[in-house]
């Protein structure tokens, strides 16, 4: 379980975005592990394996990638958690994965993770398409609130429609005037996917449930929301969910 990251989803029809700035950031690579705990194992075992992994990386002289864990909160899913590692681009992921896989320390860390959970790995290309003004104030013990959507294109639509849709979403989000640091991401699967994989995933990150509720109310009241709903429903169908997310490995 060398590198871990989470699903990127997002409830577009309900998300109330804040602030004004639409942030166009470069696409990055996420290595995503979709995992179920082995019998008798839980989050404390996962964090112990994380600690062992960090020690092994220090021993090997390898800087670990930034990593996040998502756990279901209001979600009809068949996994216990997602673990995601972030990389700036595919070449960086490939270089670091080669080094990790070939090292005795990486192999030892993988063996330790394998005692805790059974996982399926994939890669995705993720980009941030909106960020509100202000700062996220996340309770580190609980984690951030992630509202997400797993989406499939409707017949006659495809990847060429996504940029226009995200620009529309960001414009309506920016009209609400909220300043709480909300961030929105879009993720497109690339490698290691199966028949159940959706075409794209969207998700929003907020401090807490109260912030989520305030955003939902502001978004639903926004003048352009009806047009956005029609646009979104024309392009895609999504299943929605809510997760708790927290950073488990800091960026190098």
N, C-alpha and C positions, 0 to 999 in steps of 0.2 A: 504494500500500500504506500509505496514510495511518495507519490504526490497526491494530494487530495483537494477537492474543491466542491462547490455546491451547484445545484441547479440554478439556472437563471430564469426566473419566471416573473409574471407581473400582471395584476388585475387592471387592465387598461380601462375598462368601462367604468370602474369604480374608483380608481386611484385619484386622490386629490393632490395634485402637486403644488409645490409652493414656489415662491420666489420668482426671479426673473431670468436668471442666466441659463441659457441652453448651452451645455458644455459639449463641444464636439471633440472627443478624445480619440486617440488612435486605438485600433482594434488590438486586443491582446489575446493570448492563448490561456485557456483554463484547462487544467487536467482534473477531471471530475471522477470521483469514486462514489458510487451508489452502493450503500452497505447495509447489511443486517448483522447485528451482534450474534456471536456464537453463543451456545447455551451457557448460561451462568455469567455472561459478561455484560458490562454496562459502561456508562460514560466515564466512571473513575478508571476503569481498565484502559479505555481509549486514551485518556490523558496521561496515564502512566506510560503507555506505549509511545505517546508523543514525546514525553520527557526522555525516554531511552533513545528515540530517533534523533533528538537534538544533540544529545551527548555523542552519538555515533557520528553525526555530521561534524561536530567540533573536532572529534578525533581524526576524521578523514580530511579535515581542512576544507570542507565543502560548505558553502553558505546555503542554508535551507531557503526554499521559496516561501513567499507569503502564503499563508493557508487559513481557510475558514471552515467551520463546521456548521451545517444547518441541521436542525432537528424539527420534525413535524409538530405543528401547534394546532392548526385547524386544517387538516389535510388528509384526503383519502388516498394514501400512498401505500406501497408495499415494501417500503424500506424504513430502516431505523434512523439513518442519518446520511448526510452527504458530506464529503470532505473534498475541498477544492484547493488546488495550488495555482497561483497566478504567475505567468511568465510574460515578459514584454512582447515576445514574438516567437514564431515557430523555431527559428534557429537557436534561440536561447534555450527553449525547452529541449530540443534534440541534443544539444551539447551537454546540458546538465543531466539529462536522463541517461545518456551514455556513461558519463562519469559516475553517476550514482549506481547504475546497474552493474558496472564492472568492479565496484569497490566491495571489499569484504564488509565494510561498515554498513553500506546500503543494503546488502543482502541480509545482514543481521537485523536491521531495522524492519525490513519487509517481513522477515520470519516472525518478529515480535508482533507486528500488526496482524499477521495472519492468525495468531492465537486469539485475537480479540474479535475480529469480524471477517465476514466473507463479502467481497466487493466485486463489482464490475466497473471497469475503467473506460473512460472515453475522453475525447478532446472536443473543445468548443472554442469558437471565436467570439469574444465578448467585447462590447463597447458601451461606454456611458453615453447616454443621449440627453440627459437633463440633470442639472443640479440646482437646487434652490439656494438662495442666500441663507446665511446663518450657519449654525453648527449643530451636528447631531449630539445629543446628550444621552448616551446609551448606558444603561445599568449593566456593567460588565458581568455581573453574576447571572443575569437573565439573558442578556443579549439583545440585539436589535430585532425589530419587528420587520419581517420580510413578507410583503404581499406579492404573489406570483401568479403567472399564467402560462400554461403550456399550450401552445397554439399550432394549429394546422391551417394551411391556406385553403380557402374555398376554391371550387372549380373555376378555372379561368384566371386565377391569380397565383403569384409566385414571388420569388425574391426581389424582382424589379419593383414591386409595390411597397416594400418594407420601408425604404428611406422616406418616401412621401408620407406614409402612415406615422412614422416616428416623429417627423417634423410637425405634423398636425397635433400629435399628442403633446409634444413639448410646448407648442404655442399656447394651447389651452391651459396646460399646467402653469405656464408663466403668467397667465392672466389672473391667477387667484390671489397673488400678493402675499402668500405665506412665506415666512422666513425662518425655517427650522432645519435647514440642511438636508432636506430630502434628496435622495439620489435615485435615478432610474437607469436601468441597464437593459440591453438586449443581447441575447446569446444565441448563436447559431451552431448546432452540432456539426462536427467535421469528421471525426474518426471514432470507431468503436461503437457505433450506434446499431440499434436493432429495429425490428418492425414496429415496436411501440414508441420509438423516438418521434417527437414532434418536429415540425419544420423550424420553429423558433420558440424561444422562451423569453419572457419579459419579467422583470421584478423591480420592486421599489424598496428602498431601505429607509426606515424611520425609527425615531427614538423609542417610541412606546405606543401602546394601543390608543391612548388619548390623541396622540398626534395623527395616527391613522384615521381615527374617527373625524377629527377636525378637517383633514385633507379630503376625506370622502364627501363631507358636507360642502366644502368649498368647491370641489370639482363638479359635483352635481348641480351646483348653483351657477356655475360659470356660463356666460352667454353662448359660448361655442360648443357646449357639451352635447347638445342634440345632434349637431353636425358631425362631431367626432364619433358618437355612437354609431351613426349610420355608416360612416367611413369604415370604422373598425369592423362592424358586422358584415360589411360587404367583402372585406379582404380575408378575414380569418375567423375561425372558431376556437375558443380557448376553454380549458378547464382551469379553475382557480384554486388557490391554496394559500395558507399562511404558515410561515416557519419562524423559528427563533434562530438567529445567526450570531456567531461570535468568532472573532479572530483568535486562532490558536497558535499561529506562528507569525511573528512580526516580519515585515519586509526587510530584506538585507540592508 
